[in-house]
C-alpha cells in the first residue's frame, strides 16, 4: 500500500481489480478547497488512458510488475511464441501486446517482458538490433540527413538507409526510433 501523494510516473496501481500505469500526476491546490492529486492512468489491458483524482494521503494499492527475459521462437497463428529463459517454459504472447514491435522480431531475439502473476502486460525490445537487408528500393529521396533509400529488413520492417546499403548487408538499427545506425 502507498499513499496518493507518493504517486510518480511509471508506478503501477491496482484499482477495482484492474492494473494501471501512472503516466502523469500533479498535486492540485485550489484557493478555497482541499488539495488533491490528479493523475493520468493507462489501463494495462486496454491501453486506454483515464484521469483520476485522489484525496491527499488516500491509500492506494501499488503493485510491482516482474520483469523476465524471453526469447522469441516463432509466430503461432496470430500469437507470438516465446521461451521463458529462466525456466524454459513456452509462453504465447497475444498480438495486441507485441504491436508494431513485431517488425523487429526474428528467431532468437531476447526481449524483456513485464508480468503480473502469469499475465504479460508489456514486451520491450533491445534498443539496438542487427538485421539483414532483404530488399532495397533504388529510388533515392532527399531527407534532412542527405539522400536515402528505402530498405526492407529480413523481418519485414521498412526503414530509410543510406545509398551505399545493398541487399545482404547487416545493419544496426535503433528499435525505439526506427533509424539506421551503421553497417556492420
CORFENLIN-V921268 format. One record per residue. N is the residue number from 1. RES is the residue in three letters. PHI is phi in degrees with one decimal (NA if undefined). OMEGA is omega in radians with two decimals (NA if undefined). Layout:
BEGIN
N&RES&PHI&OMEGA + N&RES&PHI&OMEGA
END
This chain:
BEGIN
1&UNK&NA&3.09 + 2&UNK&-135.7&3.09 + 3&UNK&-103.2&-3.07 + 4&UNK&-60.4&3.14 + 5&UNK&-77.6&3.05 + 6&UNK&-100.6&-3.14 + 7&UNK&-62.2&3.04 + 8&UNK&-140.3&3.09 + 9&UNK&-57.4&-3.12 + 10&UNK&98.5&3.13 + 11&UNK&-68.6&3.11 + 12&UNK&-110.4&-3.10 + 13&UNK&-118.8&3.00 + 14&UNK&-109.8&3.13 + 15&UNK&-128.5&-3.13 + 16&UNK&51.5&3.11 + 17&UNK&61.3&3.02 + 18&UNK&-123.7&-3.13 + 19&UNK&-98.8&3.14 + 20&UNK&-132.0&3.01 + 21&UNK&-103.5&3.13 + 22&UNK&-73.9&3.09 + 23&UNK&-87.3&3.09 + 24&UNK&-143.0&3.04 + 25&UNK&-151.3&-3.12 + 26&UNK&-148.7&3.07 + 27&UNK&-87.0&-3.11 + 28&UNK&-108.1&3.06 + 29&UNK&-116.1&3.13 + 30&UNK&-117.8&-3.07 + 31&UNK&-55.3&-3.12 + 32&UNK&-123.0&-3.13 + 33&UNK&177.0&-3.10 + 34&UNK&-92.7&3.08 + 35&UNK&-65.2&-3.14 + 36&UNK&-149.1&3.09 + 37&UNK&-102.8&3.10 + 38&UNK&-114.6&-3.06 + 39&UNK&-132.6&2.95 + 40&UNK&-99.5&-3.06 + 41&UNK&-120.0&3.08 + 42&UNK&-103.7&3.09 + 43&UNK&-69.0&-3.06 + 44&UNK&-73.2&3.11 + 45&UNK&-90.7&-3.06 + 46&UNK&-99.1&-3.10 + 47&UNK&68.0&3.11 + 48&UNK&-77.6&3.12 + 49&UNK&-103.7&3.11 + 50&UNK&-127.9&3.04 + 51&UNK&-103.9&-3.13 + 52&UNK&-142.3&3.10 + 53&UNK&-109.6&3.13 + 54&UNK&-126.2&3.00 + 55&UNK&-66.7&3.06 + 56&UNK&-63.1&-3.13 + 57&UNK&61.6&3.05 + 58&UNK&-73.9&3.12 + 59&UNK&-76.0&3.09 + 60&UNK&-130.1&-3.11 + 61&UNK&-95.7&3.07 + 62&UNK&-94.0&-3.13 + 63&UNK&-126.2&3.11 + 64&UNK&-105.8&3.03 + 65&UNK&-80.9&-3.13 + 66&UNK&-98.2&3.11 + 67&UNK&-99.1&-3.14 + 68&UNK&-135.0&3.08 + 69&UNK&-79.8&3.08 + 70&UNK&-126.5&3.06 + 71&UNK&-116.9&-3.13 + 72&UNK&-71.1&3.10 + 73&UNK&-103.1&-3.14 + 74&UNK&-167.7&3.09 + 75&UNK&-82.2&3.12 + 76&UNK&-122.7&-3.04 + 77&UNK&68.6&3.09 + 78&UNK&-100.0&-3.12 + 79&UNK&-102.7&-3.10 + 80&UNK&-111.6&-3.12 + 81&UNK&-96.2&3.13 + 82&UNK&-122.1&3.05 + 83&UNK&-107.9&3.09 + 84&UNK&-77.0&-2.95 + 85&UNK&-64.8&-3.05 + 86&UNK&-70.7&-3.13 + 87&UNK&-127.7&3.07 + 88&UNK&60.6&3.03 + 89&UNK&-86.9&3.08 + 90&UNK&-91.4&-3.09 + 91&UNK&-130.4&3.04 + 92&UNK&-89.8&3.13 + 93&UNK&-111.6&-3.13 + 94&UNK&-61.5&-3.12 + 95&UNK&-58.3&-3.09 + 96&UNK&-67.4&3.09 + 97&UNK&-78.3&3.13 + 98&UNK&-72.0&3.12 + 99&UNK&60.4&-3.09 + 100&UNK&-76.8&3.06 + 101&UNK&-67.5&3.10 + 102&UNK&-61.5&3.12 + 103&UNK&-60.7&-3.09 + 104&UNK&-114.2&-3.13 + 105&UNK&-84.2&2.97 + 106&UNK&-139.9&-3.10 + 107&UNK&-53.5&3.08 + 108&UNK&95.4&3.13 + 109&UNK&-71.1&3.10 + 110&UNK&-92.0&3.11 + 111&UNK&-124.9&3.08 + 112&UNK&-110.3&-3.10 + 113&UNK&-109.7&3.09 + 114&UNK&-100.0&-3.11 + 115&UNK&-112.4&2.86 + 116&UNK&-129.7&-2.99 + 117&UNK&70.0&3.10 + 118&UNK&-105.9&-3.10 + 119&UNK&-94.5&3.09 + 120&UNK&-91.9&3.14 + 121&UNK&-112.2&-3.13 + 122&UNK&-157.1&3.06 + 123&UNK&-129.4&-3.12 + 124&UNK&-118.8&3.10 + 125&UNK&-77.3&2.96 + 126&UNK&-63.9&-3.09 + 127&UNK&-65.8&-3.12 + 128&UNK&-120.3&3.07 + 129&UNK&-132.9&3.05 + 130&UNK&-107.0&-3.09 + 131&UNK&-131.4&-3.14 + 132&UNK&-89.0&3.08 + 133&UNK&-82.2&-3.10 + 134&UNK&-93.7&-3.08 + 135&UNK&-157.3&3.03 + 136&UNK&-130.4&3.04 + 137&UNK&-96.8&-3.01 + 138&UNK&-79.2&3.11 + 139&UNK&-82.0&3.13 + 140&UNK&-85.7&3.06 + 141&UNK&-125.7&3.09 + 142&UNK&-87.3&3.06 + 143&UNK&-127.9&-3.11 + 144&UNK&-64.9&3.14 + 145&UNK&-97.9&-3.09 + 146&UNK&113.9&-3.12 + 147&UNK&-75.5&3.09 + 148&UNK&-139.3&2.99 + 149&UNK&-135.6&-3.09 + 150&UNK&-88.6&3.08 + 151&UNK&-115.7&3.09 + 152&UNK&-107.9&-3.05 + 153&UNK&-85.4&-3.14 + 154&UNK&-58.7&-3.13 + 155&UNK&-90.0&-3.11 + 156&UNK&100.4&3.12 + 157&UNK&-67.6&3.12 + 158&UNK&-115.3&3.11 + 159&UNK&-139.4&3.06 + 160&UNK&-82.8&3.14 + 161&UNK&-129.3&3.09 + 162&UNK&-65.4&-3.08 + 163&UNK&-62.5&-3.09 + 164&UNK&-81.9&3.14 + 165&UNK&-76.7&-3.12 + 166&UNK&-123.0&3.08 + 167&UNK&-59.3&3.13 + 168&UNK&97.1&3.10 + 169&UNK&-67.9&3.02 + 170&UNK&-97.6&-3.13 + 171&UNK&-124.4&3.08 + 172&UNK&-97.1&-3.14 + 173&UNK&-125.4&3.06 + 174&UNK&-95.3&-3.08 + 175&UNK&-73.5&3.14 + 176&UNK&-78.6&-3.06 + 177&UNK&-110.5&-3.10 + 178&UNK&58.1&-3.09 + 179&UNK&-116.7&3.00 + 180&UNK&-69.0&3.09 + 181&UNK&-108.5&-3.12 + 182&UNK&-164.3&3.03 + 183&UNK&-88.3&-3.10 + 184&UNK&-93.5&NA
END
